[in-house]
Amino acid sequence: AQTVTQSQPEMSVQEAETVTLSCTYDTSESDYYLFWYKQPPSRQMILVIRQEAYKQQNATENRFSVNFQKAAKSFSLKISDSQLGDAAMYFCAYRSGNSGGSNYKLTFGKGTLLTVNP
Amino acid sequence: NAGVTQTPKFRILKIGQSMTLQCTQDMNHNYMYWYRQDPGMGLKLIYYSVGAGITDKGEVPNGYNVSRSTTEDFPLRLELAAPSQTSVYFCASSYSVTYTFGSGTRLTVV
């Protein structure tokens, strides 16, 4: 079974600074997808970024980028120019690249609570 | 386009009571899921469904039941509520690698 580990229960960053959230995963599969979700106090789950394992290029979405190290099974999220609105719980998640059944489920890490200080 | 709608948003149950958490999606997604979120534990899969009439257990199914009579609806049933079922519950649906989550139900069992 796949597992996702987020080793930082809490992180803080000054507004306008850069912060990196860590995520490692364990899998025997070669094809899979990795996600970062943001959960603000409203509880809504918001997709931040998605990475396909077969793509070597790191995904980027505006101020958010990932450092995907497939051999090390590491998938960290970098937030640049942090804003107060970035304060939230962040979850790393894994999905198998195989087809059908339980392969489409998301497996989540425990989350990292990010505080942004003004 | 409403996405995934969960009701109720909040509920307090007494030990031993039963209730159904409702989940409806209007995107014609075949795959639907129920997760529970406990503080510091992330989201854990309770049940999932690959289409109408087909459901299967996830990681933490004990104490819950589901049904999927239509593509749109995927209700979660708690038969005998226990304090351990105090949690936030999320319903989600997916198509390919796009996942849509409901806004969650905060359930407290006292």
Chai-1 contact restraints between the chains, C-beta under 6 A:
chainA,res_idxA,chainB,res_idxB,connection_type,confidence,min_distance_angstrom,max_distance_angstrom,comment,restraint_id
A,Y33,B,V97,contact,1.0,0.0,6.0,A-B,restraint_1
A,R43,B,G104,contact,1.0,0.0,6.0,A-B,restraint_2
A,Q44,B,S103,contact,1.0,0.0,6.0,A-B,restraint_3
A,M45,B,F101,contact,1.0,0.0,6.0,A-B,restraint_4
A,Y104,B,Y31,contact,1.0,0.0,6.0,A-B,restraint_5
A,K105,B,L45,contact,1.0,0.0,6.0,A-B,restraint_6
A,K105,B,Y48,contact,1.0,0.0,6.0,A-B,restraint_7
A,F108,B,G42,contact,1.0,0.0,6.0,A-B,restraint_8
A,F108,B,L43,contact,1.0,0.0,6.0,A-B,restraint_9
A,G109,B,G42,contact,1.0,0.0,6.0,A-B,restraint_10
A,K110,B,G40,contact,1.0,0.0,6.0,A-B,restraint_11
A,K110,B,M41,contact,1.0,0.0,6.0,A-B,restraint_12
A,K110,B,G42,contact,1.0,0.0,6.0,A-B,restraint_13
A,G111,B,G42,contact,1.0,0.0,6.0,A-B,restraint_14
